[in-house]
Amino acid sequence: MPAFEEVKDIDQLEYEGKTWNGLIGRTLAMRPGGPFCGRFLAHYSTLLIVGKSLFVHGGVRQENLSNGIEDIVMYNREVSQWVKGLCEDYDPPYIVTSGGHGIKNTAVTWNREYGLYKNIPCDSLANTLEKVKCSRMMIGHTIQGPLGINAVCKGAVVRIDVGMSKGCGNREPQALEILDDERLNVISRKGTKPLDVTAASTALDPPSDPNEDTSVNTTGTRMKITPSK
């Protein structure tokens, strides 16, 4: 593994006191080909089908799955190879980086179209899900804030990012329960209740919390880390 000085653009990192050593260690461990990625992350799927549910971090557009299941297999293989540091140019696959910033980004890991409070592209989603024989898409990425776990597009999109970490809102934790691949429940400290799957693409109210911010930082630059040899 290269020494600290060999990490490209390391001078762009800012000194942050006691967090400095941890930041450097995390950077080295989690870059493509690093020990953490090779041992853990490389074995996970970027897109995963369980029963009738398609799980993806940001969202899938119709053009992402023109070949159905074959595309999912290809994407998972490409991302795994990149995470392991086996790509020749070390650049991430197009499917996880494509398409601009914020809600305009079409990459499956960055897409926010399905996490918005209005104008959700429900009309094209049915065809997308049909290509992979699914009836719903489970997404995270876009924090739902006061809404908690919710569904739009008449249950075809379930948004589960409630922002429960301290860095993303520190909100009450919730979990989604799927029973018999049909019934969906939201579990919280207040108990368990069925997930409302009747909302359409514009039926949800935006968060009432004035401090709620689900925007994406599009001004910062990313540090390109040279993978481990």
mmCIF file of the C-alpha atoms, coordinates in Angstrom:
data_MODEL
# 
_entry.id   MODEL 
# 
loop_
_atom_site.group_PDB 
_atom_site.id 
_atom_site.type_symbol 
_atom_site.label_atom_id 
_atom_site.label_alt_id 
_atom_site.label_comp_id 
_atom_site.label_asym_id 
_atom_site.label_entity_id 
_atom_site.label_seq_id 
_atom_site.pdbx_PDB_ins_code 
_atom_site.Cartn_x 
_atom_site.Cartn_y 
_atom_site.Cartn_z 
_atom_site.occupancy 
_atom_site.B_iso_or_equiv 
_atom_site.pdbx_formal_charge 
_atom_site.auth_seq_id 
_atom_site.auth_comp_id 
_atom_site.auth_asym_id 
_atom_site.auth_atom_id 
_atom_site.pdbx_PDB_model_num 
ATOM 1   C CA . MET A 1 1   ? 0.000   0.000   0.000   1.00 0.00 ? 1   MET A CA 1 
ATOM 2   C CA . PRO A 1 2   ? 1.466   3.416   -0.942  1.00 0.00 ? 2   PRO A CA 1 
ATOM 3   C CA . ALA A 1 3   ? 2.771   5.728   1.724   1.00 0.00 ? 3   ALA A CA 1 
ATOM 4   C CA . PHE A 1 4   ? 0.803   8.774   2.817   1.00 0.00 ? 4   PHE A CA 1 
ATOM 5   C CA . GLU A 1 5   ? 2.833   11.062  0.560   1.00 0.00 ? 5   GLU A CA 1 
ATOM 6   C CA . GLU A 1 6   ? 1.882   9.062   -2.546  1.00 0.00 ? 6   GLU A CA 1 
ATOM 7   C CA . VAL A 1 7   ? -1.859  9.726   -2.258  1.00 0.00 ? 7   VAL A CA 1 
ATOM 8   C CA . LYS A 1 8   ? -2.781  12.073  -5.092  1.00 0.00 ? 8   LYS A CA 1 
ATOM 9   C CA . ASP A 1 9   ? -4.090  15.552  -4.135  1.00 0.00 ? 9   ASP A CA 1 
ATOM 10  C CA . ILE A 1 10  ? -3.494  14.882  -0.446  1.00 0.00 ? 10  ILE A CA 1 
ATOM 11  C CA . ASP A 1 11  ? -2.519  18.542  -0.050  1.00 0.00 ? 11  ASP A CA 1 
ATOM 12  C CA . GLN A 1 12  ? -6.152  19.502  -0.705  1.00 0.00 ? 12  GLN A CA 1 
ATOM 13  C CA . LEU A 1 13  ? -7.198  18.064  2.637   1.00 0.00 ? 13  LEU A CA 1 
ATOM 14  C CA . GLU A 1 14  ? -7.409  20.620  5.413   1.00 0.00 ? 14  GLU A CA 1 
ATOM 15  C CA . TYR A 1 15  ? -5.955  20.081  8.847   1.00 0.00 ? 15  TYR A CA 1 
ATOM 16  C CA . GLU A 1 16  ? -8.681  19.373  11.396  1.00 0.00 ? 16  GLU A CA 1 
ATOM 17  C CA . GLY A 1 17  ? -6.844  18.818  14.639  1.00 0.00 ? 17  GLY A CA 1 
ATOM 18  C CA . LYS A 1 18  ? -7.454  15.429  16.251  1.00 0.00 ? 18  LYS A CA 1 
ATOM 19  C CA . THR A 1 19  ? -9.478  14.208  13.290  1.00 0.00 ? 19  THR A CA 1 
ATOM 20  C CA . TRP A 1 20  ? -6.507  14.428  10.917  1.00 0.00 ? 20  TRP A CA 1 
ATOM 21  C CA . ASN A 1 21  ? -5.094  10.937  11.460  1.00 0.00 ? 21  ASN A CA 1 
ATOM 22  C CA . GLY A 1 22  ? -8.559  9.403   11.296  1.00 0.00 ? 22  GLY A CA 1 
ATOM 23  C CA . LEU A 1 23  ? -9.337  11.204  8.063   1.00 0.00 ? 23  LEU A CA 1 
ATOM 24  C CA . ILE A 1 24  ? -6.149  10.024  6.418   1.00 0.00 ? 24  ILE A CA 1 
ATOM 25  C CA . GLY A 1 25  ? -6.676  6.476   7.648   1.00 0.00 ? 25  GLY A CA 1 
ATOM 26  C CA . ARG A 1 26  ? -10.229 6.432   6.328   1.00 0.00 ? 26  ARG A CA 1 
ATOM 27  C CA . THR A 1 27  ? -9.088  7.813   2.981   1.00 0.00 ? 27  THR A CA 1 
ATOM 28  C CA . LEU A 1 28  ? -6.427  5.144   2.560   1.00 0.00 ? 28  LEU A CA 1 
ATOM 29  C CA . ALA A 1 29  ? -8.651  2.293   3.761   1.00 0.00 ? 29  ALA A CA 1 
ATOM 30  C CA . MET A 1 30  ? -11.700 3.123   1.665   1.00 0.00 ? 30  MET A CA 1 
ATOM 31  C CA . ARG A 1 31  ? -10.168 4.073   -1.678  1.00 0.00 ? 31  ARG A CA 1 
ATOM 32  C CA . PRO A 1 32  ? -10.558 1.603   -4.566  1.00 0.00 ? 32  PRO A CA 1 
ATOM 33  C CA . GLY A 1 33  ? -8.310  -1.341  -3.805  1.00 0.00 ? 33  GLY A CA 1 
ATOM 34  C CA . GLY A 1 34  ? -7.917  -0.347  -0.161  1.00 0.00 ? 34  GLY A CA 1 
ATOM 35  C CA . PRO A 1 35  ? -8.214  -2.983  2.576   1.00 0.00 ? 35  PRO A CA 1 
ATOM 36  C CA . PHE A 1 36  ? -11.736 -2.028  3.659   1.00 0.00 ? 36  PHE A CA 1 
ATOM 37  C CA . CYS A 1 37  ? -13.146 -1.917  0.132   1.00 0.00 ? 37  CYS A CA 1 
ATOM 38  C CA . GLY A 1 38  ? -11.646 -5.215  -0.924  1.00 0.00 ? 38  GLY A CA 1 
ATOM 39  C CA . ARG A 1 39  ? -12.730 -7.050  2.189   1.00 0.00 ? 39  ARG A CA 1 
ATOM 40  C CA . PHE A 1 40  ? -16.237 -5.629  2.598   1.00 0.00 ? 40  PHE A CA 1 
ATOM 41  C CA . LEU A 1 41  ? -17.668 -3.173  0.044   1.00 0.00 ? 41  LEU A CA 1 
ATOM 42  C CA . ALA A 1 42  ? -16.662 -5.025  -3.122  1.00 0.00 ? 42  ALA A CA 1 
ATOM 43  C CA . HIS A 1 43  ? -18.993 -7.890  -2.255  1.00 0.00 ? 43  HIS A CA 1 
ATOM 44  C CA . TYR A 1 44  ? -22.160 -5.792  -1.999  1.00 0.00 ? 44  TYR A CA 1 
ATOM 45  C CA . SER A 1 45  ? -24.569 -5.119  -4.874  1.00 0.00 ? 45  SER A CA 1 
ATOM 46  C CA . THR A 1 46  ? -25.162 -1.610  -6.204  1.00 0.00 ? 46  THR A CA 1 
ATOM 47  C CA . LEU A 1 47  ? -28.622 -2.699  -7.359  1.00 0.00 ? 47  LEU A CA 1 
ATOM 48  C CA . LEU A 1 48  ? -30.377 -5.584  -5.622  1.00 0.00 ? 48  LEU A CA 1 
ATOM 49  C CA . ILE A 1 49  ? -33.668 -7.360  -6.235  1.00 0.00 ? 49  ILE A CA 1 
ATOM 50  C CA . VAL A 1 50  ? -35.390 -9.094  -3.318  1.00 0.00 ? 50  VAL A CA 1 
ATOM 51  C CA . GLY A 1 51  ? -38.790 -10.495 -4.191  1.00 0.00 ? 51  GLY A CA 1 
ATOM 52  C CA . LYS A 1 52  ? -40.768 -7.729  -5.889  1.00 0.00 ? 52  LYS A CA 1 
ATOM 53  C CA . SER A 1 53  ? -38.516 -4.947  -4.577  1.00 0.00 ? 53  SER A CA 1 
ATOM 54  C CA . LEU A 1 54  ? -35.638 -3.245  -6.385  1.00 0.00 ? 54  LEU A CA 1 
ATOM 55  C CA . PHE A 1 55  ? -33.207 -1.718  -3.896  1.00 0.00 ? 55  PHE A CA 1 
ATOM 56  C CA . VAL A 1 56  ? -30.979 1.144   -5.054  1.00 0.00 ? 56  VAL A CA 1 
ATOM 57  C CA . HIS A 1 57  ? -29.390 4.072   -3.244  1.00 0.00 ? 57  HIS A CA 1 
ATOM 58  C CA . GLY A 1 58  ? -30.595 6.975   -5.382  1.00 0.00 ? 58  GLY A CA 1 
ATOM 59  C CA . GLY A 1 59  ? -32.980 5.774   -8.080  1.00 0.00 ? 59  GLY A CA 1 
ATOM 60  C CA . VAL A 1 60  ? -33.154 4.069   -11.457 1.00 0.00 ? 60  VAL A CA 1 
ATOM 61  C CA . ARG A 1 61  ? -34.289 5.688   -14.684 1.00 0.00 ? 61  ARG A CA 1 
ATOM 62  C CA . GLN A 1 62  ? -35.773 3.851   -17.646 1.00 0.00 ? 62  GLN A CA 1 
ATOM 63  C CA . GLU A 1 63  ? -32.630 4.249   -19.746 1.00 0.00 ? 63  GLU A CA 1 
ATOM 64  C CA . ASN A 1 64  ? -30.564 2.631   -16.978 1.00 0.00 ? 64  ASN A CA 1 
ATOM 65  C CA . LEU A 1 65  ? -32.316 -0.715  -17.460 1.00 0.00 ? 65  LEU A CA 1 
ATOM 66  C CA . SER A 1 66  ? -32.890 -1.027  -21.202 1.00 0.00 ? 66  SER A CA 1 
ATOM 67  C CA . ASN A 1 67  ? -31.731 -4.661  -21.014 1.00 0.00 ? 67  ASN A CA 1 
ATOM 68  C CA . GLY A 1 68  ? -33.460 -5.481  -17.748 1.00 0.00 ? 68  GLY A CA 1 
ATOM 69  C CA . ILE A 1 69  ? -31.752 -7.919  -15.386 1.00 0.00 ? 69  ILE A CA 1 
ATOM 70  C CA . GLU A 1 70  ? -28.701 -8.105  -17.645 1.00 0.00 ? 70  GLU A CA 1 
ATOM 71  C CA . ASP A 1 71  ? -27.965 -4.449  -16.933 1.00 0.00 ? 71  ASP A CA 1 
ATOM 72  C CA . ILE A 1 72  ? -28.150 -5.001  -13.183 1.00 0.00 ? 72  ILE A CA 1 
ATOM 73  C CA . VAL A 1 73  ? -25.680 -7.878  -13.410 1.00 0.00 ? 73  VAL A CA 1 
ATOM 74  C CA . MET A 1 74  ? -23.333 -5.758  -15.537 1.00 0.00 ? 74  MET A CA 1 
ATOM 75  C CA . TYR A 1 75  ? -23.527 -2.711  -13.247 1.00 0.00 ? 75  TYR A CA 1 
ATOM 76  C CA . ASN A 1 76  ? -22.849 -4.751  -10.126 1.00 0.00 ? 76  ASN A CA 1 
ATOM 77  C CA . ARG A 1 77  ? -19.849 -6.393  -11.760 1.00 0.00 ? 77  ARG A CA 1 
ATOM 78  C CA . GLU A 1 78  ? -18.404 -3.089  -12.992 1.00 0.00 ? 78  GLU A CA 1 
ATOM 79  C CA . VAL A 1 79  ? -18.761 -1.368  -9.619  1.00 0.00 ? 79  VAL A CA 1 
ATOM 80  C CA . SER A 1 80  ? -17.277 -4.347  -7.800  1.00 0.00 ? 80  SER A CA 1 
ATOM 81  C CA . GLN A 1 81  ? -14.246 -4.359  -10.104 1.00 0.00 ? 81  GLN A CA 1 
ATOM 82  C CA . TRP A 1 82  ? -13.761 -0.622  -9.555  1.00 0.00 ? 82  TRP A CA 1 
ATOM 83  C CA . VAL A 1 83  ? -14.053 -0.904  -5.775  1.00 0.00 ? 83  VAL A CA 1 
ATOM 84  C CA . LYS A 1 84  ? -11.447 -3.666  -5.819  1.00 0.00 ? 84  LYS A CA 1 
ATOM 85  C CA . GLY A 1 85  ? -9.095  -1.325  -7.701  1.00 0.00 ? 85  GLY A CA 1 
ATOM 86  C CA . LEU A 1 86  ? -9.002  -3.536  -10.804 1.00 0.00 ? 86  LEU A CA 1 
ATOM 87  C CA . CYS A 1 87  ? -10.025 -0.922  -13.387 1.00 0.00 ? 87  CYS A CA 1 
ATOM 88  C CA . GLU A 1 88  ? -7.161  0.240   -15.586 1.00 0.00 ? 88  GLU A CA 1 
ATOM 89  C CA . ASP A 1 89  ? -7.824  3.965   -15.288 1.00 0.00 ? 89  ASP A CA 1 
ATOM 90  C CA . TYR A 1 90  ? -9.283  3.756   -11.738 1.00 0.00 ? 90  TYR A CA 1 
ATOM 91  C CA . ASP A 1 91  ? -12.214 5.956   -12.771 1.00 0.00 ? 91  ASP A CA 1 
ATOM 92  C CA . PRO A 1 92  ? -15.605 4.908   -11.371 1.00 0.00 ? 92  PRO A CA 1 
ATOM 93  C CA . PRO A 1 93  ? -18.140 3.342   -13.753 1.00 0.00 ? 93  PRO A CA 1 
ATOM 94  C CA . TYR A 1 94  ? -20.453 5.708   -15.616 1.00 0.00 ? 94  TYR A CA 1 
ATOM 95  C CA . ILE A 1 95  ? -23.519 4.284   -13.904 1.00 0.00 ? 95  ILE A CA 1 
ATOM 96  C CA . VAL A 1 96  ? -22.444 5.682   -10.513 1.00 0.00 ? 96  VAL A CA 1 
ATOM 97  C CA . THR A 1 97  ? -21.178 9.081   -11.697 1.00 0.00 ? 97  THR A CA 1 
ATOM 98  C CA . SER A 1 98  ? -23.203 10.122  -14.759 1.00 0.00 ? 98  SER A CA 1 
ATOM 99  C CA . GLY A 1 99  ? -25.217 13.215  -15.382 1.00 0.00 ? 99  GLY A CA 1 
ATOM 100 C CA . GLY A 1 100 ? -24.420 16.513  -13.694 1.00 0.00 ? 100 GLY A CA 1 
ATOM 101 C CA . HIS A 1 101 ? -25.231 17.616  -10.138 1.00 0.00 ? 101 HIS A CA 1 
ATOM 102 C CA . GLY A 1 102 ? -28.119 17.506  -7.694  1.00 0.00 ? 102 GLY A CA 1 
ATOM 103 C CA . ILE A 1 103 ? -31.472 16.283  -8.994  1.00 0.00 ? 103 ILE A CA 1 
ATOM 104 C CA . LYS A 1 104 ? -30.118 16.379  -12.552 1.00 0.00 ? 104 LYS A CA 1 
ATOM 105 C CA . ASN A 1 105 ? -27.693 13.568  -11.836 1.00 0.00 ? 105 ASN A CA 1 
ATOM 106 C CA . THR A 1 106 ? -28.915 10.365  -13.457 1.00 0.00 ? 106 THR A CA 1 
ATOM 107 C CA . ALA A 1 107 ? -26.480 7.981   -11.765 1.00 0.00 ? 107 ALA A CA 1 
ATOM 108 C CA . VAL A 1 108 ? -28.202 5.287   -9.713  1.00 0.00 ? 108 VAL A CA 1 
ATOM 109 C CA . THR A 1 109 ? -26.258 6.326   -6.616  1.00 0.00 ? 109 THR A CA 1 
ATOM 110 C CA . TRP A 1 110 ? -26.885 10.081  -6.939  1.00 0.00 ? 110 TRP A CA 1 
ATOM 111 C CA . ASN A 1 111 ? -30.329 10.376  -8.533  1.00 0.00 ? 111 ASN A CA 1 
ATOM 112 C CA . ARG A 1 112 ? -32.784 12.434  -6.441  1.00 0.00 ? 112 ARG A CA 1 
ATOM 113 C CA . GLU A 1 113 ? -35.793 12.591  -8.770  1.00 0.00 ? 113 GLU A CA 1 
ATOM 114 C CA . TYR A 1 114 ? -37.731 10.004  -6.789  1.00 0.00 ? 114 TYR A CA 1 
ATOM 115 C CA . GLY A 1 115 ? -36.902 11.546  -3.416  1.00 0.00 ? 115 GLY A CA 1 
ATOM 116 C CA . LEU A 1 116 ? -38.481 14.943  -4.115  1.00 0.00 ? 116 LEU A CA 1 
ATOM 117 C CA . TYR A 1 117 ? -41.736 16.321  -2.717  1.00 0.00 ? 117 TYR A CA 1 
ATOM 118 C CA . LYS A 1 118 ? -43.342 16.978  -6.114  1.00 0.00 ? 118 LYS A CA 1 
ATOM 119 C CA . ASN A 1 119 ? -42.959 16.335  -9.847  1.00 0.00 ? 119 ASN A CA 1 
ATOM 120 C CA . ILE A 1 120 ? -41.763 12.785  -9.312  1.00 0.00 ? 120 ILE A CA 1 
ATOM 121 C CA . PRO A 1 121 ? -41.463 10.874  -12.632 1.00 0.00 ? 121 PRO A CA 1 
ATOM 122 C CA . CYS A 1 122 ? -44.002 8.181   -11.753 1.00 0.00 ? 122 CYS A CA 1 
ATOM 123 C CA . ASP A 1 123 ? -45.269 7.747   -15.319 1.00 0.00 ? 123 ASP A CA 1 
ATOM 124 C CA . SER A 1 124 ? -42.077 6.177   -16.631 1.00 0.00 ? 124 SER A CA 1 
ATOM 125 C CA . LEU A 1 125 ? -41.419 4.101   -13.523 1.00 0.00 ? 125 LEU A CA 1 
ATOM 126 C CA . ALA A 1 126 ? -43.898 1.325   -14.329 1.00 0.00 ? 126 ALA A CA 1 
ATOM 127 C CA . ASN A 1 127 ? -42.019 0.407   -17.504 1.00 0.00 ? 127 ASN A CA 1 
ATOM 128 C CA . THR A 1 128 ? -38.704 0.535   -15.671 1.00 0.00 ? 128 THR A CA 1 
ATOM 129 C CA . LEU A 1 129 ? -39.868 -1.844  -12.951 1.00 0.00 ? 129 LEU A CA 1 
ATOM 130 C CA . GLU A 1 130 ? -41.517 -4.158  -15.459 1.00 0.00 ? 130 GLU A CA 1 
ATOM 131 C CA . LYS A 1 131 ? -38.161 -4.738  -17.157 1.00 0.00 ? 131 LYS A CA 1 
ATOM 132 C CA . VAL A 1 132 ? -36.841 -6.315  -13.950 1.00 0.00 ? 132 VAL A CA 1 
ATOM 133 C CA . LYS A 1 133 ? -40.154 -7.890  -12.859 1.00 0.00 ? 133 LYS A CA 1 
ATOM 134 C CA . CYS A 1 134 ? -40.492 -5.702  -9.773  1.00 0.00 ? 134 CYS A CA 1 
ATOM 135 C CA . SER A 1 135 ? -43.439 -3.752  -8.400  1.00 0.00 ? 135 SER A CA 1 
ATOM 136 C CA . ARG A 1 136 ? -41.613 -1.237  -6.219  1.00 0.00 ? 136 ARG A CA 1 
ATOM 137 C CA . MET A 1 137 ? -38.282 0.579   -5.859  1.00 0.00 ? 137 MET A CA 1 
ATOM 138 C CA . MET A 1 138 ? -36.694 1.166   -2.456  1.00 0.00 ? 138 MET A CA 1 
ATOM 139 C CA . ILE A 1 139 ? -34.450 4.226   -2.261  1.00 0.00 ? 139 ILE A CA 1 
ATOM 140 C CA . GLY A 1 140 ? -32.416 6.201   0.255   1.00 0.00 ? 140 GLY A CA 1 
ATOM 141 C CA . HIS A 1 141 ? -30.055 9.119   -0.429  1.00 0.00 ? 141 HIS A CA 1 
ATOM 142 C CA . THR A 1 142 ? -32.605 11.974  -0.263  1.00 0.00 ? 142 THR A CA 1 
ATOM 143 C CA . ILE A 1 143 ? -33.477 12.684  3.375   1.00 0.00 ? 143 ILE A CA 1 
ATOM 144 C CA . GLN A 1 144 ? -37.223 12.729  3.979   1.00 0.00 ? 144 GLN A CA 1 
ATOM 145 C CA . GLY A 1 145 ? -36.997 14.658  7.244   1.00 0.00 ? 145 GLY A CA 1 
ATOM 146 C CA . PRO A 1 146 ? -40.315 15.122  9.064   1.00 0.00 ? 146 PRO A CA 1 
ATOM 147 C CA . LEU A 1 147 ? -42.121 12.855  6.600   1.00 0.00 ? 147 LEU A CA 1 
ATOM 148 C CA . GLY A 1 148 ? -40.209 9.824   7.767   1.00 0.00 ? 148 GLY A CA 1 
ATOM 149 C CA . ILE A 1 149 ? -40.419 6.654   5.697   1.00 0.00 ? 149 ILE A CA 1 
ATOM 150 C CA . ASN A 1 150 ? -43.031 7.230   3.000   1.00 0.00 ? 150 ASN A CA 1 
ATOM 151 C CA . ALA A 1 151 ? -44.209 6.031   -0.390  1.00 0.00 ? 151 ALA A CA 1 
ATOM 152 C CA . VAL A 1 152 ? -45.134 7.827   -3.610  1.00 0.00 ? 152 VAL A CA 1 
ATOM 153 C CA . CYS A 1 153 ? -46.261 6.778   -7.077  1.00 0.00 ? 153 CYS A CA 1 
ATOM 154 C CA . LYS A 1 154 ? -49.022 4.715   -5.427  1.00 0.00 ? 154 LYS A CA 1 
ATOM 155 C CA . GLY A 1 155 ? -46.485 2.606   -3.590  1.00 0.00 ? 155 GLY A CA 1 
ATOM 156 C CA . ALA A 1 156 ? -44.084 2.098   -6.502  1.00 0.00 ? 156 ALA A CA 1 
ATOM 157 C CA . VAL A 1 157 ? -41.386 4.178   -4.748  1.00 0.00 ? 157 VAL A CA 1 
ATOM 158 C CA . VAL A 1 158 ? -40.602 3.790   -1.057  1.00 0.00 ? 158 VAL A CA 1 
ATOM 159 C CA . ARG A 1 159 ? -38.255 6.421   0.437   1.00 0.00 ? 159 ARG A CA 1 
ATOM 160 C CA . ILE A 1 160 ? -36.519 5.212   3.579   1.00 0.00 ? 160 ILE A CA 1 
ATOM 161 C CA . ASP A 1 161 ? -33.823 7.809   4.377   1.00 0.00 ? 161 ASP A CA 1 
ATOM 162 C CA . VAL A 1 162 ? -35.096 9.514   7.526   1.00 0.00 ? 162 VAL A CA 1 
ATOM 163 C CA . GLY A 1 163 ? -31.815 11.266  8.401   1.00 0.00 ? 163 GLY A CA 1 
ATOM 164 C CA . MET A 1 164 ? -31.232 9.526   11.716  1.00 0.00 ? 164 MET A CA 1 
ATOM 165 C CA . SER A 1 165 ? -27.454 9.993   11.910  1.00 0.00 ? 165 SER A CA 1 
ATOM 166 C CA . LYS A 1 166 ? -26.108 13.032  13.762  1.00 0.00 ? 166 LYS A CA 1 
ATOM 167 C CA . GLY A 1 167 ? -24.601 14.372  10.545  1.00 0.00 ? 167 GLY A CA 1 
ATOM 168 C CA . CYS A 1 168 ? -27.891 14.206  8.648   1.00 0.00 ? 168 CYS A CA 1 
ATOM 169 C CA . GLY A 1 169 ? -30.534 15.518  11.029  1.00 0.00 ? 169 GLY A CA 1 
ATOM 170 C CA . ASN A 1 170 ? -30.275 13.285  14.107  1.00 0.00 ? 170 ASN A CA 1 
ATOM 171 C CA . ARG A 1 171 ? -33.919 12.255  13.711  1.00 0.00 ? 171 ARG A CA 1 
ATOM 172 C CA . GLU A 1 172 ? -35.804 9.404   15.304  1.00 0.00 ? 172 GLU A CA 1 
ATOM 173 C CA . PRO A 1 173 ? -34.823 6.056   13.747  1.00 0.00 ? 173 PRO A CA 1 
ATOM 174 C CA . GLN A 1 174 ? -37.337 4.130   11.668  1.00 0.00 ? 174 GLN A CA 1 
ATOM 175 C CA . ALA A 1 175 ? -37.266 0.781   9.890   1.00 0.00 ? 175 ALA A CA 1 
ATOM 176 C CA . LEU A 1 176 ? -39.284 -0.652  7.029   1.00 0.00 ? 176 LEU A CA 1 
ATOM 177 C CA . GLU A 1 177 ? -40.782 -4.097  7.532   1.00 0.00 ? 177 GLU A CA 1 
ATOM 178 C CA . ILE A 1 178 ? -41.766 -6.186  4.491   1.00 0.00 ? 178 ILE A CA 1 
ATOM 179 C CA . LEU A 1 179 ? -44.075 -9.113  5.177   1.00 0.00 ? 179 LEU A CA 1 
ATOM 180 C CA . ASP A 1 180 ? -44.769 -11.820 2.593   1.00 0.00 ? 180 ASP A CA 1 
ATOM 181 C CA . ASP A 1 181 ? -43.406 -9.472  -0.082  1.00 0.00 ? 181 ASP A CA 1 
ATOM 182 C CA . GLU A 1 182 ? -46.699 -7.568  0.085   1.00 0.00 ? 182 GLU A CA 1 
ATOM 183 C CA . ARG A 1 183 ? -47.400 -5.778  3.371   1.00 0.00 ? 183 ARG A CA 1 
ATOM 184 C CA . LEU A 1 184 ? -45.167 -2.849  4.308   1.00 0.00 ? 184 LEU A CA 1 
ATOM 185 C CA . ASN A 1 185 ? -44.949 -1.493  7.836   1.00 0.00 ? 185 ASN A CA 1 
ATOM 186 C CA . VAL A 1 186 ? -43.045 1.400   9.375   1.00 0.00 ? 186 VAL A CA 1 
ATOM 187 C CA . ILE A 1 187 ? -41.457 0.536   12.713  1.00 0.00 ? 187 ILE A CA 1 
ATOM 188 C CA . SER A 1 188 ? -40.445 3.274   15.150  1.00 0.00 ? 188 SER A CA 1 
ATOM 189 C CA . ARG A 1 189 ? -40.260 3.852   18.888  1.00 0.00 ? 189 ARG A CA 1 
ATOM 190 C CA . LYS A 1 190 ? -43.925 4.780   18.755  1.00 0.00 ? 190 LYS A CA 1 
ATOM 191 C CA . GLY A 1 191 ? -44.843 1.351   17.448  1.00 0.00 ? 191 GLY A CA 1 
ATOM 192 C CA . THR A 1 192 ? -45.647 -0.254  14.103  1.00 0.00 ? 192 THR A CA 1 
ATOM 193 C CA . LYS A 1 193 ? -48.038 1.116   11.500  1.00 0.00 ? 193 LYS A CA 1 
ATOM 194 C CA . PRO A 1 194 ? -48.855 0.204   7.887   1.00 0.00 ? 194 PRO A CA 1 
ATOM 195 C CA . LEU A 1 195 ? -47.071 2.269   5.253   1.00 0.00 ? 195 LEU A CA 1 
ATOM 196 C CA . ASP A 1 196 ? -49.445 4.557   3.371   1.00 0.00 ? 196 ASP A CA 1 
ATOM 197 C CA . VAL A 1 197 ? -49.060 3.643   -0.314  1.00 0.00 ? 197 VAL A CA 1 
ATOM 198 C CA . THR A 1 198 ? -51.836 5.840   -1.675  1.00 0.00 ? 198 THR A CA 1 
ATOM 199 C CA . ALA A 1 199 ? -49.823 9.016   -2.332  1.00 0.00 ? 199 ALA A CA 1 
ATOM 200 C CA . ALA A 1 200 ? -49.278 10.066  -5.951  1.00 0.00 ? 200 ALA A CA 1 
ATOM 201 C CA . SER A 1 201 ? -46.372 12.083  -7.333  1.00 0.00 ? 201 SER A CA 1 
ATOM 202 C CA . THR A 1 202 ? -47.484 15.476  -5.999  1.00 0.00 ? 202 THR A CA 1 
ATOM 203 C CA . ALA A 1 203 ? -49.527 14.534  -2.945  1.00 0.00 ? 203 ALA A CA 1 
ATOM 204 C CA . LEU A 1 204 ? -46.884 15.007  -0.273  1.00 0.00 ? 204 LEU A CA 1 
ATOM 205 C CA . ASP A 1 205 ? -46.332 18.271  1.545   1.00 0.00 ? 205 ASP A CA 1 
ATOM 206 C CA . PRO A 1 206 ? -42.762 19.594  1.808   1.00 0.00 ? 206 PRO A CA 1 
ATOM 207 C CA . PRO A 1 207 ? -41.125 19.494  5.255   1.00 0.00 ? 207 PRO A CA 1 
ATOM 208 C CA . SER A 1 208 ? -42.309 22.111  7.706   1.00 0.00 ? 208 SER A CA 1 
ATOM 209 C CA . ASP A 1 209 ? -38.944 22.280  9.428   1.00 0.00 ? 209 ASP A CA 1 
ATOM 210 C CA . PRO A 1 210 ? -37.277 25.527  8.232   1.00 0.00 ? 210 PRO A CA 1 
ATOM 211 C CA . ASN A 1 211 ? -33.888 24.038  8.995   1.00 0.00 ? 211 ASN A CA 1 
ATOM 212 C CA . GLU A 1 212 ? -34.504 20.989  6.836   1.00 0.00 ? 212 GLU A CA 1 
ATOM 213 C CA . ASP A 1 213 ? -32.098 20.864  3.906   1.00 0.00 ? 213 ASP A CA 1 
ATOM 214 C CA . THR A 1 214 ? -32.156 18.032  1.376   1.00 0.00 ? 214 THR A CA 1 
ATOM 215 C CA . SER A 1 215 ? -30.078 19.856  -1.203  1.00 0.00 ? 215 SER A CA 1 
ATOM 216 C CA . VAL A 1 216 ? -26.801 18.633  -2.584  1.00 0.00 ? 216 VAL A CA 1 
ATOM 217 C CA . ASN A 1 217 ? -23.527 20.479  -2.309  1.00 0.00 ? 217 ASN A CA 1 
ATOM 218 C CA . THR A 1 218 ? -22.613 21.043  -5.941  1.00 0.00 ? 218 THR A CA 1 
ATOM 219 C CA . THR A 1 219 ? -19.851 23.552  -5.397  1.00 0.00 ? 219 THR A CA 1 
ATOM 220 C CA . GLY A 1 220 ? -17.242 21.413  -3.695  1.00 0.00 ? 220 GLY A CA 1 
ATOM 221 C CA . THR A 1 221 ? -14.593 19.483  -5.575  1.00 0.00 ? 221 THR A CA 1 
ATOM 222 C CA . ARG A 1 222 ? -13.835 15.836  -5.009  1.00 0.00 ? 222 ARG A CA 1 
ATOM 223 C CA . MET A 1 223 ? -10.402 14.609  -4.215  1.00 0.00 ? 223 MET A CA 1 
ATOM 224 C CA . LYS A 1 224 ? -9.243  11.908  -6.599  1.00 0.00 ? 224 LYS A CA 1 
ATOM 225 C CA . ILE A 1 225 ? -7.555  9.140   -4.661  1.00 0.00 ? 225 ILE A CA 1 
ATOM 226 C CA . THR A 1 226 ? -5.058  6.876   -6.377  1.00 0.00 ? 226 THR A CA 1 
ATOM 227 C CA . PRO A 1 227 ? -6.075  3.263   -5.667  1.00 0.00 ? 227 PRO A CA 1 
ATOM 228 C CA . SER A 1 228 ? -3.832  0.784   -3.953  1.00 0.00 ? 228 SER A CA 1 
ATOM 229 C CA . LYS A 1 229 ? -1.538  -1.188  -6.210  1.00 0.00 ? 229 LYS A CA 1 
# 
